[in-house]
Amino acid sequence: MTAKQQGAAQDTPLRPVRQRKVSTIVAQRILELIRSGSLPVGGRLPSEQSLADRMGVSRPSVREALAALEAVGVVDARAGRGSFVRRIPPPDGEHEPLVLLEEEQCCQEIIDARGTLEPPAAGLAARARTEEDLAKLRSVHAEMECLAGSESFNQYISQDKAFHEALLEATHNRLVIHVLYPLVQTMDQKIYREFTRNHYVHTPREWKRLVRIHAQLFQAVVEGDSAGAARAMRTHWERMKRAYEA
């Protein structure tokens, strides 16, 4: 190699080599099965445990992959029934679920999207909720308060997701549920949970603030206080945004 060639090689920008996440590979393989017709539109996907066993990966990796596919509308999770193929992704959208899994920037996009859409949805839930909705929210919220703390982080986040799902159901608006439900499912993604654990609730003081905000949100829904529910939800996502940007 000449000196000129050596200089050119040294000036060439080199990017760090990134190892692909297991969940990314799982999502890619599910996409391939959908595109090939092995998993037809409307068809039910194998269970998380079955997919994990067949692919030789952990169940959390499968759950994270399905959450990404759900977030971009490729699959549809139905409570108590499993996940179903919703659409065949176009060729030019091949990597959209992988972006949600791989890029840290996706956290900011999720925070911005939920911060824009969930406050008015919470306000609607406060107006439209039924006694049955309140009973479900009360049960989930009580479990959240019992689990709040770093030692029960994953269990807490699972209940937190259930709380936000119950709020969506309390709107009784199919379009609101259709738009926001996939965003709530991103709470299963590893990158989202890592950010929340390491930056949003990394101290006991932050845990107390998170519990207080959810308590205010729940109470506003109980009282039918639309403005109060929207305000509490907005505070929650503004705090999340500040933690991300810190």
Secondary structure, DSSP 8 states (H G I E B T S, - for coil): --HHHHHHHHHS---------HHHHHHHHHHHHHHHTSS-TT-B---HHHHHHHHTS-HHHHHHHHHHHHHTTSEEEETTTEEEE-----GGGTTHHHHHHH-THHHHHHHHHHHHHHHHHHHHHHHH--HHHHHHHHHHHHHHHHH-SGGGHHHHHHHHHHHHHHHHHHH--HHHHHHHHHHHHGGGSHHHHHHIIIIIS-SHHHHHHHHHHHHHHHHHHHTT-HHHHHHHHHHHHHHHHHHHH-
